[in-house]
Amino acid sequence: MIPDKIRTADNSGIEIDASDDAVQSLAPPGNLQRFEGIAFSSSGNIIGVATSDTNTVFLFRRKANGLFEDTPYWSINGPSSGLNYPHDVSFSLSGDTELLAVAQRGGAIAIYEKNRPNDNYGPDPVFEICGPKTKLSFSDGVAFVPPNNDYLAACNLEIGSISFYRRISRSPISFRLEPVFELKHRSLSHPDGLAFSQCGRWLAVANHGNHSVSIFQRRKGIFTGGKLKYGPAPVTIIKDPVLRHPHSVAFTPETNHLVVTNAGANYFSIYEPKRQNFKMRWSQSPVLQKTVGPDSVFKEVNARNKMEGGPKGIAIHRSSLAICSPEHGVKIYSFRERHVAR
């Protein structure tokens, strides 16, 4: 197991400041809120957090000193929000405004638009991807597809696939309800979270069911017919024994290190990209591993349910890494990358 420490003098390519005075913690507003999914806005000045049990998305705002306010400045909830077990969130710029997509386990994606005079979103969705045409089934994860963000991708936990939806209008906001592409592979097992590299070339999927992570490459050339496609097979399947019910994934922006949270373990793990025979692959063992909270708290929860107690959602913006969990709320770390082959 990789030591739980700050890396400063090796060739891992990444350093994280995990000292107590450098980590900011944000507590949920009440005991009923279970933080499941998290995302930074495009500017990095807003954090959105999905709380499944209370059908709410909370928004926290960054202060002038760089820290985030301790309490949310806005929330999306209530009957008009249409939220039903929100599990993940994703932001994307859209012209002179911004969109917030929320994946719901019931099989729907609600999309909210930022109000131009302020930083509020909603309260009503401007569009919903729902219904039989969408083929959504336990849609636990959601992400806009970079670099143009003209597609939304969602995990289908129940049927083990990733669905892609194309935006067909910016004003008014509209997406095609039928997926334009469905990624399926035998390595996908209860996919719970997904993330794209900043360039959009790489897609990582956290496989909650078989304790692994699948990493796919975006296809190019005449064989795609100009359509969005990933795969068909992963370039790397991380089968690290220390992975325990992986929940969410995120790429670092400069070096494409992959950060993975473990819902069934008290840590997140970081895997390094390496070129092998002119092809990109990711390490099978973590180059860094960080404990999230007191082990006593984790063991109490995990004893009741082996799939719970560990960190869940993860988000990265520039040099900030945020994780969330039902037990610890939000924790925000700072990190530094050293350039390696991409």
N, C-alpha and C positions, 0 to 999 in steps of 0.2 A: 504494500500500500504506500502511496506517495505521502511523505510527511506533510502535516498540516502547518505550513509556514509560508512566509513571503519569499519568493524566489528573487535573488538579486545577483547571483554570480555564476549561473550556469547558462546553457544554450537553449533553454526552453522557449525563448523569444517573448515571454510575457512575465510581467511582475504585477502583483496585486497588493494593495495596501490594506491589510486586514486588521490593523491595530484598532483597539477599541475606540480611541479618540478620533479615528478617521472614518468610521462607519456610522452613517446616519440611520436611525430607526424611525419608522412611522407606524404608529399603532392604529388598528382599526377603530372606527368611532364607537363601536359597541361589541359586546361579547358574541353576538349572533353572526357577525360578519366573518366569513371564511374567504380569505384572499386566495384566488386560484390562478388568475392570469394577469399579466402586467405588460405595459408598453410605454415607451417614451413617445411624445409627439415629435414631429419632424424637427422642430427647433430645439428639442430637449428640455424645454421649460415647463412642460406639463407631463405628469405621470397619470395614466389611467389604470385602474385596478378593477377587475371583475370579482364580485362577491356572489358566489353561486346561490347560497341558501336564502339570501334576502333579495335576490333579483335586482341587484343594484350595481352600477358602475360609479366608482368614486374618482374624482379628479383632484390631484394635488398640484400646486403651483410653486415654481422655483422663486426664491426671494433674490433680492439684489446681491446678497452675499454669497450666492451660489448654492445655499442649502434650500431644501424644500420646506414649505409651511407644514406644521405638525398636524393640521387638520385639513380635510378636503374643503375646497372652496365651492365645489359644485357636485351634484350627484344626479344621475339619470336613473329614475325608478318610477314606480306607480303604473297604473293601468295603461296610460297613454304611451308609455315607453315600449310596451310590447315585450319586455324582457321575461324570459322563462329559463332559469338556471344558466345565467351567463358564465362562460368558462374561460374565455380568452378575448383579448382586444388587440387592435392594430390601427395605427394612424397612417394617413397619407395626405400629402398636399394635393389640392385640386383647384387649379387656377389661383385665385386670390384668397381662397379659403382652405379648409382642411376637413378631411373625413375621418370618422372614427367607426370602425367595423367591430361588431361584437358577435362572437360565436356563442350559440346557445345549444346546450346538450339536447334539447328537444328536436333539433333538426332545422335550424334557421340561423340566418345572419342578418342582424339589424344594422343599418348604416345611418349614422347621424352626421349632421353638418355643423361645423363651427359657426356660431353667430358672429358676424363681422364686427359689431360694436364692442364685443367683449370676448372672453375666453370660454363661454358656455357652449355646450353641445346639446342638441335636442330642444325640449324634452321628447318630441315625437321623432321617430325615424323618418328620413327622407326617402328611404327605399328599404325593402326587405327581400332577401333571397330565401324563399320558403315555398313549400308545396311539393307535390309528387315529382314534378319535372326536375327539381334540383338534385334528387337522389341523395340528399343529406341524411345521415343516420348517426346520431350521437356526434354531432359536430363540435368536438372539443377544442380544436385549434384553428386560428385564422391568421392570415398574413397577406398584405398586398405584395404583389410580385414586382421587385425592382428590375431594371432601373426606371421604367416608365410608369409603374403602378397602374397599368391599365387592366390588370387582372387581379382577382381575389382567389386565394387558395384556402381550402378548408380540409381538416382531417375528418375522416369518418371512422370513429372508433369501432363501431359495431361491425362494419363490413370490411375494414382494413384497406382503405383506399384514400387517395388525395384527389379532391375535385377542384377544377379551375373554372372560374366564371369571368367572362369578358365584359368590360364596361362598354356600353353601347351609346351612352350619352353623358355629357358633363353638365348640361343644363336643359332640363332637370336631370339629376343624378339617376342613372338607370343601368342595370346589369342584366345580361342575358340569364334567364332562370335555368336553362339547361346547361350543364357543364360542357365546355368546349374540349376538355381533355380530362381523362381520369387515369391517374397513375396507380397501377396495381403491381405488386411484386410479392413473392412468397415471404420475403423478409419482413414485410409490414405486418405487425401483430398488435392490434389495439393501438393504432397511432394516436397519441395523446397531445402532441405538440409538434410544430414545424417552424422552420425559419429559413430565410434566404440570405445568402451573402449579399453585401451591399451592391455588387455588380450584377446580381441576379444569376450568376453562372452556377451556383451551388445551392442545393436544397437539402436540408437535414430534417429527418423525421425521428422523433422520440417514440420508440416502440415499448409501450407500457407493458404489453403482454409477454414479451420474451426477453426483456432486460437488454435491449440493444438499441443502436442508432443506425439508421440507413442514410447514406449520403449519395445523392443523385446529381448528375451533371445535365445542364440544359443542352438540348440538341440544337445543332446548327446545320445549315446547308440545304441543298435542294431536296433532301429526303424528308424534310419536315413539311414541305409545301408552304412555307411561310407561317406555319402554325406553332403555337407554344407547346413544347413537349419537353419532358424530362425523362431520363432513363434510356432504355427500358429497365436496365439492371443498375444497381448501385455501384459506384466506383469504390466505395468502402462500406463495410458493415462492421461497426465497432461492437465487439462481443466481450467487452471487459467484464471480468467476474465481479468487480466492485459496483457495477451498475445495478440499481435496485428500483425497478418500476420507474424508468425515466419518464419525466413529466413534460419538460420543456427544453428547448435548445435555442442557442443564439450564437451567431458568428461575431468575432471582433472585427472592427471596420478596416484595419490596416493589414493584418496578417492572416485573417481567416482562421484563427484558433476557434475551436468549437467548445462552447460552455454548455454543460448538461446538468440539469437538476434531477435529483433522485427523490421521488415521493416516499420511497421506502427506505431511505438512508439519510443520515444527518449531515449531508455534505453536497456540494456541487463539484463537478469534475471538469477539467479543461484538457482538451486533446489537441495535439499539434499537427498542422499540415506539413507534409514532406513530399518532395518530388522523387518519384521512383520510375526510372526508365521513361523520363519525359512526361509522366502522368502524375497527377496529384492524388495523394492518399493521406489518410489521417491515422495517427498513432492508435494502437490498440490498448495502450496504457496511458493514464493521465500524466501530464507533465506537472500538474498542480491540482491539489484537492483542498477544499476549504470547508471546515465544519461551520455550520450555520448557527446553532444555538446550544444551550446546555444539554448534555447527553441524557440527563435524568428526564427532561421534558419529552425528548424524542422517544425514549424507551417506554414511558408511560402510555403514549399514544400508539406506538408501534406494537406494543404487546396486545392491544385490542384489535388492531388491523394492520397487517404486514404491508399494506399499500399506502399507509398514512404516516404522518409524523415528520417527514422531511420537507425540503424546499420544493416549491411547485413552479410558479411562473418565473420567467426570467426576461430581462430586457437590457439592451446595451445601446448607449448613445455616446459617441466619441470615447471619452475615457471614464465614463460612468457605467457601472454594472449594478442593476437592481434585481433583487429576487424578492418573491413574496411567498408567504405560507400562512395557513390558518393559525399556526401556533405563534409565529413571530411577526406578523404583519409584513411590513416592507423593510428591507435592509439595502442600503445603497453604498457600494464600494467604489473606490477609484483604482484604476489600473493603468499600466503603461506597456506599450508594445514596442518590440524591437523588430525591424523589418527582416523577414525571411522570404524565401521563394514562395510565390503565390501560385 
